[in-house]
Amino acid sequence: MNQDLLKEITKDQIKTDTVKFKVGDGVKVFTKVREGDKERIQIFAGIVIARKGSGIHETFTVRRISYGEGVERVFPVNSPNIAKIEVDRESVPMRARLYYLRDRVGKEATKVKEARLA
């Protein structure tokens, strides 16, 4: 009963125009950043290492290497602060979560088996 009520309340807030992407894909996430009374778009590009949840609670984690240090950010899929998501490169993931990329160093940390386009 509570699940149905929650779905009914949140159905207006779920985005329908989202881009289809999966774990392992290279993405650019365009987020809205407010600084005082100004608003600008900031890009966070990296590899999707996880997707969790469903409905209004769905999130995805993006990882990138910045100045030799691994940086991860978790974004809600249906957040109004996400302007858009672009898929840079598609991959062929062999598992649901790519947490093993955290242990990799250097160029190896950004390599995921890419999809071959015929």
Secondary structure by P-SEA (a helix, b strand, c coil): caaaaaaaaaccccccbbbbbcccbbbbbbbbbbcccbbbbbbbbccccccccccccbbbbbbbbcccbbbbbbbccccccccccccccccccccccccccccccccccccccccccc
